[in-house]
Amino acid sequence: MSPSRDAAKDETGFTGRQPGAVRKALGMLEAVAQLGPGTSAKEIATLAGVPPATAYRMLNQLVADGYLVRVPDLSGFALGRRITELVQPAGGGTGTELHDVAEELRSQTRFGIHVASFARGRLRLVDQDPEHEIVGVDLLAQAPHANALGKVMLAHHPQHRPECELRRLTEHTIVDHGRLEEELRSVVRSGYAYERQETRLGRAALAVPIRDSSAFVVGGLYLQGSDERVRPEDPGLLRFVVEGATRLTGRL
């Protein structure tokens, strides 16, 4: 192969002479956009119709180039900053990405701020506060009835409400289905969810829904701190979370 051809080809097979590779890459990006944050490599390969070995290689390249990112628990992928830059109109808007908004919110409070996605009924953290410890991500997803993020998801996506026995994590965890249903109705009415020592003793949190451009709930903004300081009765704190989630509309 000539030097010019060597220079035109990278190890993933993305070249001008191989439009099929470009179509595969675009198909995988479309799969992530359709399935949402946290989509696994296997799911992407299946939907895009790409062989697993090829998909894994191309996904690594898409991550390296900024078109995709890995979600914090490394279970899957989400669209990256390069996609955001592509879809934003030239000269319009602020160009602010989800992470930038989350970081600005973190700079304005002493509490931990986390952003989650509810794509396909799965609770996934897509932007985690590096300065504040959070209860295990897997535990949040496995026990949505016991945390504020999970309550927001269950309230707005009732098809995912658990029918099995509710797991007790602390003495404060709601384990009665009737009481949980009542609380979820309250979440819809009030616009926020609250947990106090239900997942871990000494911890409390507020969560509010994040919506897409059509007002569909696609995730949640989670504020977490000590149970003595995080209270929904604090109008300033609740307003801060609600306004923060509003700024994230259409960015998840």
Secondary structure, 3 states (H helix, E strand, C coil): CCHHHHHHCCCCCCCCCCHHHHHHHHHHHHHHHHHCCCECHHHHHHHHCCCHHHHHHHHHHHHHCCCEEECCCCCCEEECHHHHHHHCCCCCCCCCCHHHHHHHHHCCCCCEEEEEECHHHCCEEEECCCCCCCCCHHHHHHCHHHCHHHHHHHHHCHHHCCCCCCCCCCCCCCCCHHHHHHHHHHHHHHCCEEEECCCCCCEEEEEEEEECCCCCEEEEEEEEEECCCCCCCCHHHHHHHHHHHHHCCCCC
